């Protein structure tokens, strides 16, 4: 299910990018249809592209929410700590270690 939603998300994002780029540029932005006789001229074409951009933007956000819900449901029972099979390393113990510090009197030979 998540793969289908990811493919839909990719298609929506490509179409949305194209729609944003062909919109008429009013503020000197990056739109292709910047001049008076742009790619799509006329008020009705501008309104329909703007409306379609809003609709696809809404579908994009809804699909993002659906993706997060599906990923959460798919990965609900997994944990990073549970997945690791690491075993703590064994430490070696030495039983016969002399931990006493000799004093100066004991180490000096008369």
C-alpha positions as CSV (number, residue, x, y, z in Angstrom):
1,X,0.0,0.0,0.0
2,X,2.8,2.4,0.8
3,X,4.4,1.8,-2.6
4,X,1.2,2.7,-4.4
5,X,0.9,5.9,-2.3
6,X,4.6,6.8,-3.0
7,X,4.1,6.4,-6.7
8,X,0.9,8.6,-6.6
9,X,2.9,11.1,-4.6
10,X,5.6,11.2,-7.2
11,X,3.1,11.7,-10.1
12,X,1.2,14.4,-8.2
13,X,4.5,16.3,-7.4
14,X,5.6,16.2,-11.1
15,X,2.2,17.4,-12.3
16,X,2.1,20.1,-9.6
17,X,5.6,21.3,-10.5
18,X,4.6,21.6,-14.2
19,X,1.4,23.5,-13.3
20,X,3.2,25.9,-11.1
21,X,5.8,26.6,-13.9
22,X,3.2,27.3,-16.6
23,X,1.3,29.8,-14.5
24,X,1.5,33.5,-15.4
25,X,4.2,35.3,-13.5
26,X,2.9,38.4,-11.9
27,X,5.8,39.3,-9.7
28,X,8.7,38.4,-12.0
29,X,9.0,35.0,-10.5
30,X,10.1,31.8,-12.4
31,X,6.8,31.2,-14.3
32,X,7.1,30.4,-18.0
33,X,4.0,32.3,-19.0
34,X,5.4,35.7,-17.9
35,X,4.4,38.0,-20.7
36,X,1.1,39.0,-22.2
37,X,1.1,36.3,-24.8
38,X,2.4,33.5,-22.7
39,X,1.9,29.8,-23.1
40,X,-1.7,30.0,-21.9
41,X,-3.3,33.4,-22.2
42,X,-6.7,34.5,-21.2
43,X,-8.5,34.8,-17.9
44,X,-10.4,31.5,-18.0
45,X,-7.2,29.6,-18.6
46,X,-5.5,31.3,-15.7
47,X,-8.4,30.5,-13.4
48,X,-8.6,26.9,-14.4
49,X,-4.8,26.4,-13.9
50,X,-5.0,28.1,-10.6
51,X,-7.9,26.0,-9.5
52,X,-6.2,22.8,-10.7
53,X,-3.1,23.8,-8.8
54,X,-5.1,24.3,-5.6
55,X,-6.9,20.9,-6.0
56,X,-3.6,19.0,-6.7
57,X,-2.0,20.8,-3.7
58,X,-4.8,19.6,-1.5
59,X,-4.5,16.1,-2.9
60,X,-0.7,16.3,-2.3
61,X,-1.2,17.2,1.4
62,X,-3.9,14.5,1.9
63,X,-1.6,11.9,0.3
64,X,1.3,13.0,2.6
65,X,-1.0,12.4,5.6
66,X,-2.1,9.1,4.3
67,X,1.6,8.1,3.7
68,X,2.5,8.9,7.3
69,X,-0.5,6.9,8.6
70,X,0.2,3.9,6.5
71,X,4.0,3.9,7.3
72,X,3.1,4.2,11.0
73,X,0.7,1.2,10.8
74,X,3.2,-0.9,8.8
75,X,6.1,-0.2,11.2
76,X,4.0,-0.3,14.5
77,X,5.5,-3.5,15.8
78,X,9.1,-2.9,14.9
79,X,11.7,-1.5,17.2
80,X,15.4,-0.8,16.7
81,X,16.2,-2.3,20.0
82,X,14.2,-5.5,19.3
83,X,15.7,-6.0,15.9
84,X,19.3,-6.0,17.0
85,X,20.6,-9.4,18.1
86,X,23.8,-8.0,19.6
87,X,25.2,-9.9,22.6
88,X,27.2,-8.0,25.2
89,X,30.9,-8.9,25.0
90,X,32.3,-11.1,27.7
91,X,34.8,-9.6,30.0
92,X,37.8,-11.5,31.2
93,X,38.4,-11.6,34.9
94,X,41.7,-12.2,36.5
95,X,41.6,-13.8,39.9
96,X,45.3,-13.5,40.9
97,X,46.1,-9.8,40.6
98,X,48.1,-8.2,43.4
99,X,46.5,-4.8,43.9
100,X,48.6,-3.7,46.9
101,X,50.9,-0.8,46.4
102,X,54.3,-1.2,48.0
103,X,55.5,1.5,50.4
104,X,58.9,3.1,50.1
105,X,60.1,1.4,53.2
106,X,59.4,-2.1,51.8
107,X,61.0,-1.5,48.4
108,X,64.2,0.0,49.6
109,X,67.0,-2.5,50.5
110,X,69.3,-1.5,53.4
